[in-house]
Amino acid sequence: METKPEIGRKEKDWEPRVLAFLCRWCSYAGADLTGSSRISYPPNVRILRVPCSGRVDPLFILKALRSGIDGVLVSGCHPGDCHYTAGNYNARRKFAILSRLLEYVGIDPRRVQFSWVSASEGDKFAKVIRGVVADLKALSRNGLSRFPDLDEKIKEPAGPHQ
Amino acid sequence: MARIGVFVCHCGTNIAGTVDVKYVAEEMAGEKGVIISRDYKYMCSDPGQNIIKEYIRLYKLDRVVVAACSPLLHERTFQNAVKEEGLNPYLMEMANIREQCSWVHRDRAEATAKAIELIKMAVAKVRMNEPLIPKRIPIERKALIIGGGISGMQAALDIAMVGHPVILVERSPSIGGRMAQFDKTFPTLDCAACILTPKMVDVRSNPNIRILTYSEVDSVQGYVGNFEVKIRKRARSVDMSKCTGCGECVQKCPVRVDSEFDLGLGKRKAIYVPFPQAVPNVPVIDRVHCRFFTQGKCQVCQKVCPAEAVNYEQEDEVITEKVGAIVAATGFDLSDPNDYSEYGGGRYKDVINGLQFERMINSSGPTEGHLRRPSDGKEPKTMVFIQCVGSRDENLGRPYCSKMCCMYTAKHAILTKEHVPDAQVYVFYIDIRAAGKNYEEFIRRAIEQYGATYLRGRVSRIFEKNGKLVVRGADTLSKGQVEIEADMVVLATALVARSDSVKVAQMLGIPYDQNHFFTEMHPKLAPVENVTSGIYLTGACQAPKDIPDSVASASGASVKVCALFANDELIADPMIAEINPTLCSLCKTCVDVCPFSAIIEEERKSPDGKTQKQMRIIEGVCHGCGACVASCRPGAITLKGYTDQQIFSEVESLASNL
């Protein structure tokens, strides 16, 4: 890259891209119901199906953010209703730890959101998506992917202790 | 190098109306590894499926992506199609461009661009798919039925008739359920006990049915074909093998408490049988009220028992059973008449609900079948029945119709006139729902033959005046307000799910709806099955239901159970986890997170003779949730069908489009 892109500057007409991990039993089925009910929501989200929200490894989320995706949503079954009994609890705990890591490394933790959507909550899913897209629009575009040489920089140690 | 075929469905205009499917198919042809890409009007149809099969053959495809509706709908369809052409069904992926694209977006350009990205994600994933071979697991051909009402009993009889053993667990001391509490049934006015007791006898005498009353299911583990259930047989304090059912103990017991069976209208003893025709006809001691258990006194029952069957030392016994299928038949409750403040809120003894009326009018009930005001025991001459109390009410969070009240209120009106021929009977209604066979004719009979007065309007309040209950309501057809001085008021209160239905649903691992009724697999096409394999639903625990529909649903669930048992083995889902022992550090984090205890530590002999510990996932128990995979720090566990590589490739594919 010839010029260093400025992080933080909003581009006109920029639309955030959101990756949503939805659990097959509740949230994915809920998102299907949104479609069956013909409820509209913004086209920013791309859905990735997982068997359970507990399958979502924090590395997937970091990879998504690292690659320039603006926001990630993880959605699972309501507490107590997980098809695998407890996967959604694992997801919630990992999410709590991940939030602190994001803060620490300088990624706005609001880029990663978490929700409970059941298979009968088609309207709620649409509401969640609208909320996530609105929140991300208020943040800037995720600038991480525009540093292709970042990996090279990490290999060189830097700092006063060297 | 993968050879991928992409098939884009129009789904008529459902997808093609919003997404430019021809353009999408053209775009996908340029993707790496995509050998052929085309669109078609209805991919799920026979000609559509034949196109996929033909192309697999023609173009030697080894991966298939179908961009269409939700995989939750047609994944199985397309997996079967590719399987028929000799391709492993797990080498087929779907992209959901209908429910999650064309049906939720309006802008053609945006929907088309999104569809392309979704299909690219599916292509990226399918490149990483590996063929999976399903395992075969044995089936325990024994059924567990939870609930001994008419639904549970019918299911037990149907399954036992085919020859499979059945365990019927009932929480109360006798099977029979709600029907045992009814006096007569609509529309035939058959005596409920007369048609129920032969079924109860059939259940008792069927050698394939094991009845466990005064028992509850404590826990359910395992999976379809291989459930392990713990059943708590509560202590009756009476030895079932010795008791002859003579009833001496019940006669001599000095304690009298409110009877649950009579819904508080009558009394029972501390040692009791819920109703005369109980099966088994063995009493239980209510330890909460028994003088021996609370004060150490009395023991009269033990003294008078000629069979020496009373045993105060008896303890709960928890047994473990292996079953292949579970039928939920846990029934319903009727909401409390005291919950409605406009109708007295519990202040007026003479305001009762429909079930209490049944007990009263029943000849083996607390008033021996005579209509008596609970307050002073006088015979009522003016009866008012109010329908839709608590049902169809958004404010109470119960928008649904309880389905049975119109019919049983008409029945109550008829029975009132039969018992008290000169009584005045009024029914306040909003609508009359009499959809079943001979139901409409029954309502007509109540009005025309028995002279019940039907008033279309709601009751705003009930208050007491000079010993009478003044019922103030509307009569919308004559456009006026009415006030009736009633002797007794019967509220057709809402049919509600049992108070512990959420607990039962979570124990079984099945979904429930906002009204706490258990959710069926499909509201139209699969009303007795569940998304959780091996669990079936019958009766009112799924939704308000009358007796004929309950019996039909029980027979429906039974045939599903028998169909399951008709297989030699079950084809297990191969999308389960697997541990690579060379990467495993034995930290056992996976053991902590696995909800099914599917991971065990084993000792194996290494090639040089040393014994090594290693972790292994039990194939038959793993449900494939992936919790262990996400928690394994060295990345030693893979979830087949949802590997890290597959998911990362989807993420990268999405990121590459930015």
Interface residues (C-beta under 8 A of the other chain):
Chain A: R17 L19 R24 W25 Y28 A29 A31 D32 L33 T34 G35 S36 R38 I39 S40 Y41 P43 R46 I47 L48 R49 V50 P51 C52 G54 R55 V56 D57 P58 L59 F60 K63 A64 S67 G68 I69 G80 D81 C82 H83 Y84 T85 A86 G87 N90 K94 S118 A119 S120 A126 S145
Chain B: S70 P71 L72 L73 N96 R98 E99 Q100 C101 W103 V104 H105 R106 D107 E110 A111 A113 K114 E117 L118 M121 V502 Q506 G509 P511 D513 Q514 T519 V531 T532 M575 V593 P595 F596 H623 G624 C625 G626 A627 V629 A630 S631 L639 Y642 D644 I647 F648 E650 V651 E652 L654 A655 L658
